[in-house]
């Protein structure tokens, strides 16, 4: 399975003309499919898409929605922005041309990452809402395969590059293997740092089981610091660094049995560690809002009850 | 210059666990009503009193603050406790200057000679210092010290330690710049004072009723003590008080003006004075005479008549009085002052008018102005006729001018400007800005524009140790400040020191179900985005109201 194909299975990017929605039923068809937890990002194309959208809708006929509906749409879009639902395509946009030729001028690889909806009856053969198959916006929640570090980072690339914080939860998030080499997990973190070096990522937090007998680098903060430096010194860390927490579960009521990767807004659950011992692996994006919020609160907001035995943060970020 | 970096609270109002609250050039505090945001201001208020020379008769002022703000957890077994303190950092190259002479004298054994001669400078430069004090109340003794720490990030200087059974002990450490020489020479003869190497330790009388502002740490040794013990105790108490004095000077000089009787806080409960209330009488200022000597100011209390007028007029809230004094100062300048366009060189009134004109009331063109009348007695005019207006007390009445230069009363132009002027006064002076709800009664667009004014004042701080502490509910204000952080590159050449993400602390006070408060610091990225999640969703109320019909 190619990396690109895999990537397309965990999320899609919707490139939407600011003119595309001019009936409220279009909006009703669309809005509950958007958002990182649904697997659909809205392309910020052109930049400041919301401003453009608002500007366009002050000039085009929108006979079936009223001011209240417009307020709801604006509020929804602001909310979507606040949960990182927009993603930049990092491409130029010519204001003197309609949206559709701008879209068609995108490099092919960028176009292939997107699903496009143009304005109604546009002359550029970009599907409009009447011709658009809304089922294209259905995104699979689960991908099953045995991942390498690069495959996993490719699979979740859009999520990693569009969040301020990433958290890894697993008993076996070890940095070094018993022979002292980098684990597949460490390779994944290095891949993520490479991917996000120009992105807004501010912190990576890693929860692992405290196991100093087998992993001596966990025994002291100094050792842990040295190991983090050894693993990641060649990469620019996020501004608040990589925080590594060695935890004990006994008697706390919390544990690290379930494996998660969490961004600021989305929770993914894995069936095995990275890389793990099982012959298969699967990763699932959780859709349930309440369960996602519970996990984000526990792990991203760090409101767990685990005992932290050793903790260190490696930062080499300079302004 | 020492710079405030954190406030520490424990069992202080709704704050239960020991909490370190970071303070930056700009600190913004958010959270629901009753979550305990104001406890930061109350902590500064109590420290302002603790480090002053006025604890009230029988220490009642301090006592009442402790009674009011100690956390009551309701259980019968646990005594009331309250802890508070602060941290600060000495920037490199700082030497104390301009300290009042008597204060320098009291510090002769400790930091001043060290800093001036740069001996022991490694104990100061780049070091983070910490002061923390915790009181406990018993039915018998009232409030007493349970814990006290003076230290930097390397060394302890002074510490009160207790095992819970015996009376507490005070440990004083020989830090080089703390002069323990006389005691060191006698240490073999001491029986009641413990000594191990660089530490001396004695039992302490920690009750508040036995303390006073100039002597906090009395000994508790009366039996079997030798004359050498008593001599050494007196010296140790003096040294301990000198260490306290050192922190006292740092706190008073660098975080609050020594003469502040009350915290210079712009309160949420502020009101707009009526046209008859915006009148104040201010004393004359010290000025430089033509012969180079300093001119004698005429204070309002030199005349019974002026004092009587002052008693009937000066009932304004502190920031209005400050505005009157600033206007009197501005109008006492000789000749027409050249127009200053550099923000950091402007006087307070010019800064306020800049903010009104450029940020807030652009269309109306409101400018703060007023009538300033010089006061003197007729005999003085006949005798000496000193022309310098700075010499005299003045009566000041504030008003506004609109863009057509018409005089407008502050109470007549809608409440917004009346509520914002104290905020601008706080932002404009070269001290600390402590503000509750600056957005009070402001339209959302003006709340956003106020963000411009706040950032402008911070980016042009005259002194390195200035800071701005704001309690707010305004999403608009926060969003504008975050936007300005993102656009910081555009202002690099226009301001003294651009506001970057590391100079801003966004704090969220989250009330917990057990009645306590948890303080979160929501960290920012270099491009002004929140790294951490906003508890309960980022100002989610509008979204919920529009989408949740249940």
Interface residues (C-beta under 8 A of the other chain):
Chain A: X71 X72 X75 X76 X78 X79 X82 X164 X165 X200 X202 X203 X239 X240 X264 X296 X300 X301 X319
Chain B: X500 X501 X502 X523 X525 X526 X527 X529 X530 X531 X532 X533 X535 X538 X540 X542 X543 X546 X547
